[in-house]
Amino acid sequence: MTGYPEGMLTDRNPLPEGLPARLRDQLAFVLEVDRLKTVLRQSPLAAADRRENDAEHSWHLALMVLVLAEHADEPIDVGHTVRLVVVHDLVEIYAGDTPLFGAGGGHGKHERERAAAERLFGLLPGDQARQLRGLWDEFEARETPEARFAKAVDGLQPMLLNWLAEGGTWRTPGVTGDVVRARKAVVGEGSAALWAAARALIDEGERRGWMPPG
């Protein structure tokens, strides 16, 4: 799903008027982000013959942070890093997913996502709107150890799915091993160990003919 839908999901069946205003806004936001389950990514699932959705991706990243935190290059607050990965793709509810290897798909991406962040996080009470928007901005800026590691697992996760799919999106026309290395170098900003593992996947993928070298 891409683009800006008219209205909110709760417009279909408004929440009871008697709810406290703050709780009502919070519940409306929680229901609105159910749309994340409909945003399809390009990555194939490892366990089923279909594409992954954004909600599944975010859950997978949160679990990866818990399991792989010891491989961060700098000490990180694990709970804060989990919050970053849970929030990072919410804007795609309105902005849509931008495929990494899509032709021209990145044009206007940042503008679309900033506008989506304003609209989506603005549904929350002011203090929480600022808090979640701050998490999204932190992830995008990659200026903290937590954000760099969050971005690292975000880069590694689809590579693992591509591995089990015997290439997956690496087989996109025009994609080479060097293209993948360049676009996934962000993994190395947060974890040398995970970047070494990622390069091993790419190298072996080239050897197996899933993408041409160079």
C-alpha positions as CSV (number, residue, x, y, z in Angstrom):
1,M,0.0,0.0,0.0
2,T,1.3,3.4,-0.8
3,G,0.0,7.0,-0.8
4,Y,-2.2,8.9,1.7
5,P,-5.5,7.2,2.4
6,E,-8.5,9.4,3.1
7,G,-9.3,9.6,6.8
8,M,-8.3,7.2,9.5
9,L,-9.3,3.6,10.2
10,T,-11.3,4.7,13.2
11,D,-13.5,6.8,10.9
12,R,-15.1,3.6,9.9
13,N,-16.2,2.9,13.4
14,P,-15.3,5.8,15.8
15,L,-14.2,4.9,19.3
16,P,-16.7,5.6,22.1
17,E,-17.0,9.3,23.0
18,G,-16.8,8.6,26.7
19,L,-13.1,7.7,26.6
20,P,-10.6,10.1,28.0
21,A,-9.3,12.3,25.2
22,R,-5.6,11.3,25.7
23,L,-6.4,7.6,25.7
24,R,-8.8,8.0,22.7
25,D,-5.9,9.6,20.7
26,Q,-3.5,6.8,21.7
27,L,-5.9,4.0,20.8
28,A,-6.7,5.7,17.5
29,F,-3.0,5.8,16.7
30,V,-2.5,2.1,17.7
31,L,-5.4,1.2,15.4
32,E,-4.1,3.4,12.5
33,V,-0.7,1.7,12.6
34,D,-2.4,-1.6,11.8
35,R,-1.9,-0.4,8.2
36,L,1.7,-1.4,8.6
37,K,0.7,-5.0,8.2
38,T,-0.5,-4.2,4.6
39,V,2.8,-2.6,3.4
40,L,4.6,-5.2,1.4
41,R,8.4,-5.2,1.0
42,Q,10.3,-6.8,-1.8
43,S,12.0,-9.3,0.5
44,P,10.7,-12.9,0.3
45,L,9.8,-14.7,3.5
46,A,12.1,-17.6,4.5
47,A,9.2,-19.8,5.7
48,A,6.5,-19.1,3.2
49,D,6.0,-18.3,-0.5
50,R,5.1,-14.7,-0.2
51,R,6.7,-11.3,0.4
52,E,7.4,-9.9,3.8
53,N,5.3,-7.0,5.2
54,D,6.6,-4.0,7.2
55,A,5.2,-5.2,10.5
56,E,6.9,-8.6,10.2
57,H,10.1,-6.8,9.2
58,S,10.0,-4.6,12.3
59,W,9.3,-7.5,14.6
60,H,12.2,-9.4,13.1
61,L,14.6,-6.4,13.6
62,A,13.5,-6.1,17.3
63,L,14.3,-9.7,17.9
64,M,17.7,-9.4,16.0
65,V,18.6,-6.5,18.3
66,L,18.0,-8.7,21.4
67,V,20.0,-11.6,20.0
68,L,22.8,-9.7,18.3
69,A,23.4,-6.7,20.5
70,E,26.8,-8.2,21.7
71,H,28.1,-7.6,18.2
72,A,27.6,-3.8,18.2
73,D,30.9,-1.9,17.9
74,E,29.9,0.5,20.7
75,P,28.0,-0.2,23.9
76,I,24.3,0.3,23.2
77,D,21.1,0.6,25.2
78,V,19.2,-2.5,23.9
79,G,15.8,-1.3,24.9
80,H,16.3,2.1,23.2
81,T,17.6,0.3,20.1
82,V,14.5,-1.9,20.0
83,R,12.3,1.2,20.2
84,L,14.2,2.6,17.2
85,V,13.6,-0.4,15.0
86,V,9.9,-0.7,16.0
87,V,9.3,2.9,15.0
88,H,11.6,3.2,12.0
89,D,9.2,2.0,9.3
90,L,5.9,3.4,10.6
91,V,6.1,6.3,8.1
92,E,5.8,3.8,5.3
93,I,2.1,3.4,6.3
94,Y,1.6,6.7,4.3
95,A,4.9,7.0,2.3
96,G,5.1,3.4,1.0
97,D,8.1,1.1,0.9
98,T,11.0,2.1,-1.4
99,P,12.8,-0.9,-2.8
100,L,16.5,-0.8,-2.4
101,F,17.2,-2.1,-5.9
102,G,14.2,-0.5,-7.6
103,A,14.8,1.8,-10.6
104,G,14.3,5.4,-9.5
105,G,12.3,4.3,-6.5
106,G,14.3,6.6,-4.1
107,H,13.2,9.8,-5.9
108,G,11.5,12.0,-3.4
109,K,11.7,9.4,-0.6
110,H,12.9,11.7,2.1
111,E,10.3,14.3,1.4
112,R,7.5,11.7,1.4
113,E,8.7,10.1,4.6
114,R,9.0,13.5,6.4
115,A,5.5,14.4,5.4
116,A,4.3,11.0,6.5
117,A,6.0,11.4,9.9
118,E,4.3,14.7,10.5
119,R,0.9,13.2,9.8
120,L,1.3,9.9,11.5
121,F,3.0,10.9,14.7
122,G,0.8,14.0,14.9
123,L,-2.1,11.7,15.7
124,L,-0.6,11.1,19.2
125,P,-0.8,13.5,22.2
126,G,1.9,16.1,21.9
127,D,4.5,14.6,24.3
128,Q,4.3,11.2,22.6
129,A,4.3,12.7,19.1
130,R,7.6,14.4,19.9
131,Q,9.0,11.2,21.5
132,L,8.2,8.9,18.6
133,R,9.2,11.5,16.0
134,G,12.5,11.9,17.9
135,L,13.1,8.2,17.6
136,W,12.4,8.2,13.9
137,D,14.7,11.2,13.4
138,E,17.4,9.5,15.4
139,F,17.2,6.3,13.3
140,E,17.4,8.3,10.1
141,A,20.4,10.5,11.3
142,R,22.5,7.5,12.5
143,E,24.4,9.8,14.9
144,T,24.1,7.6,18.0
145,P,25.5,4.1,18.7
146,E,21.9,2.8,19.0
147,A,20.9,4.2,15.6
148,R,23.9,2.9,13.9
149,F,23.3,-0.6,15.2
150,A,19.6,-0.4,14.4
151,K,20.5,0.5,10.9
152,A,23.0,-2.3,10.7
153,V,20.4,-5.0,11.6
154,D,18.0,-3.3,9.2
155,G,20.5,-3.8,6.4
156,L,21.4,-7.3,7.4
157,Q,17.9,-8.8,7.8
158,P,16.8,-8.7,4.2
159,M,20.2,-10.2,3.2
160,L,19.4,-13.2,5.4
161,L,16.0,-13.6,3.7
162,N,17.7,-13.3,0.3
163,W,20.2,-16.0,1.3
164,L,17.5,-18.5,2.1
165,A,15.7,-17.5,-1.2
166,E,18.8,-18.3,-3.2
167,G,19.2,-14.8,-4.2
168,G,15.8,-13.1,-3.8
169,T,16.1,-9.5,-4.7
170,W,19.8,-9.9,-5.5
171,R,18.5,-11.4,-8.8
172,T,17.0,-8.0,-9.8
173,P,18.3,-7.0,-13.3
174,G,21.3,-4.7,-13.0
175,V,22.2,-5.8,-9.4
176,T,25.8,-7.0,-9.0
177,G,27.8,-8.0,-6.0
178,D,29.5,-4.6,-5.9
179,V,26.1,-2.9,-6.0
180,V,24.9,-4.9,-3.0
181,R,28.2,-4.2,-1.1
182,A,27.8,-0.5,-1.7
183,R,24.2,-0.3,-0.7
184,K,24.7,-2.5,2.3
185,A,27.9,-0.8,3.6
186,V,25.7,0.8,6.3
187,V,25.9,-2.5,8.2
188,G,29.5,-1.8,8.8
189,E,28.8,1.5,10.5
190,G,27.3,-0.3,13.4
191,S,29.0,-3.7,13.6
192,A,32.2,-4.9,12.0
193,A,31.2,-8.5,12.9
194,L,27.8,-8.2,11.1
195,W,29.4,-6.5,8.1
196,A,31.9,-9.4,7.8
197,A,29.0,-11.8,7.9
198,A,27.1,-9.8,5.3
199,R,30.1,-9.7,3.0
200,A,30.5,-13.5,3.3
201,L,26.8,-13.9,2.2
202,I,27.4,-11.6,-0.8
203,D,30.7,-13.3,-1.8
204,E,29.1,-16.8,-1.6
205,G,26.0,-15.5,-3.5
206,E,28.3,-14.4,-6.3
207,R,30.0,-17.8,-6.4
208,R,26.6,-19.5,-6.6
209,G,25.6,-17.3,-9.5
210,W,22.7,-15.4,-7.7
211,M,24.2,-12.1,-8.9
212,P,27.1,-11.2,-11.2
213,P,30.3,-10.0,-9.6
214,G,31.6,-6.5,-10.2
